[in-house]
Amino acid sequence: MSWNETKAFVKKNKVQSSTAIYKTRRDGKIWFIVISGDYKTAKQARTAIRALPNELKALRPWPKPYKKIQQEIERLK
């Protein structure tokens, strides 16, 4: 949930070049969310998730539309 922990996670998993981080509020707390990829369909995103290393799949990533991401970012403004 912290910026430093999120950056450390990205670095540890060697995904710096393929990810972005955004800040949102969830259950009254600030969260930093790591996003990766731009897929035309949810099916394509789920296929990409299945191709992730097991340690990342274990974190249960999920597809999220950009519209939802934009709404989350806007809530903090």
C-alpha positions as CSV (number, residue, x, y, z in Angstrom):
1,M,0.0,0.0,0.0
2,S,3.0,2.3,0.0
3,W,4.8,3.9,-2.9
4,N,8.2,2.5,-1.8
5,E,6.8,-1.0,-1.4
6,T,5.1,-0.8,-4.8
7,K,8.3,0.4,-6.4
8,A,10.3,-2.4,-4.7
9,F,7.7,-5.0,-5.9
10,V,8.1,-3.7,-9.5
11,K,11.9,-3.8,-9.3
12,K,12.0,-7.2,-7.6
13,N,9.9,-8.8,-10.3
14,K,11.8,-7.0,-13.1
15,V,8.8,-5.5,-14.7
16,Q,9.8,-1.9,-14.7
17,S,9.7,-1.5,-18.5
18,S,6.2,-3.0,-18.9
19,T,4.3,-1.5,-16.0
20,A,2.8,1.8,-14.7
21,I,1.7,2.6,-11.2
22,Y,-1.3,4.7,-10.3
23,K,-2.6,5.9,-6.9
24,T,-6.1,5.3,-5.7
25,R,-8.2,5.2,-2.6
26,R,-9.8,1.9,-1.5
27,D,-11.7,1.4,1.8
28,G,-10.6,4.8,2.9
29,K,-6.9,4.0,2.4
30,I,-4.4,5.0,-0.3
31,W,-3.3,2.2,-2.6
32,F,-0.7,2.1,-5.4
33,I,-1.8,-0.2,-8.2
34,V,0.6,-1.7,-10.7
35,I,-0.8,-2.1,-14.2
36,S,0.6,-3.8,-17.3
37,G,-0.5,-4.0,-20.9
38,D,-3.2,-2.6,-23.0
39,Y,-5.5,-5.3,-24.4
40,K,-8.4,-5.0,-26.8
41,T,-10.5,-7.6,-25.0
42,A,-10.7,-9.0,-21.5
43,K,-10.0,-12.4,-23.0
44,Q,-6.6,-11.1,-24.3
45,A,-5.9,-9.8,-20.8
46,R,-6.7,-13.1,-19.2
47,T,-4.5,-14.9,-21.7
48,A,-1.6,-12.5,-20.7
49,I,-2.3,-13.2,-17.0
50,R,-2.0,-17.0,-17.6
51,A,1.4,-16.3,-19.2
52,L,2.8,-14.6,-16.1
53,P,5.3,-16.3,-13.8
54,N,3.7,-18.3,-11.0
55,E,4.8,-15.9,-8.3
56,L,2.9,-13.1,-10.0
57,K,-0.2,-15.3,-10.8
58,A,-0.3,-16.2,-7.1
59,L,-1.2,-12.5,-6.5
60,R,-4.4,-13.0,-8.4
61,P,-4.1,-10.2,-11.0
62,W,-7.3,-9.2,-12.8
63,P,-8.2,-7.3,-16.0
64,K,-9.5,-3.8,-15.4
65,P,-10.8,-1.5,-18.1
66,Y,-9.0,1.9,-18.5
67,K,-12.3,3.6,-17.9
68,K,-12.3,2.1,-14.4
69,I,-8.7,3.1,-13.8
70,Q,-9.5,6.7,-14.9
71,Q,-12.4,6.8,-12.5
72,E,-10.2,5.6,-9.6
73,I,-7.6,8.3,-10.4
74,E,-10.2,11.0,-10.6
75,R,-11.6,10.2,-7.2
76,L,-8.4,11.5,-5.6
77,K,-8.5,14.9,-7.3
